[in-house]
């Protein structure tokens, strides 16, 4: 079992590595000292879990997470931070993370988070679970594309067919700025990051 720990503070990395080694004696632990190194290392080999600091100086843990997901790297990621869960946990989960935990949590909570994610589940606290329920319960039964307008659906399909913003503007007799606005709304509503993810979604849901 390979686990990557990324944090720009050597003492923190060492402390996390010791806890993981004590609780999961069969784990092989590698370390990365910054976001760029973590991103590069994550692309190599097979990792069962990446434990990553949110606030690294060159590239944040959230930025690394988003990049890995954009590259379709599905390795489970647990983000740690000095910031409380209510500030960043939902953002991490929306970006494709598997859990978020504050650095000032008890050791037992950290171990529980690691074990939960290694067992194939997402780790969230009771507080975050409640926020998720209240935020998404209303639309829980709806597919993402059911929440967008007819025009946004039209733009989505054209993007997925490989057309550029300029080509879509010409086809729909709208300005480039208007099409760019529709694209931005699509990304926001569907919690996606770029045209590639929009295309992937459209294909997977048989929209094109």
Buried (B, 14 or more C-beta within 10 A) or exposed (E): BBBBBBBBEEEBBEBBBEBBBEBBEEBEBBBBBBBBBBBEBBEEEEBBBBBBBBBBEBBBBBBBBBBBBBEEBEBBBBBBBEBEBEEBBBBBBEBBBBBBBBBEBEEEBBBBBBEBBBEEEBBBBEEBEEBBEEEEEEEEEEEBBEEBEEBBBBBBBBBBEEBEBEBBBEEBEBEBEBBBBBBEBBBEBBEBBEBEBBBBBBEEEEBE
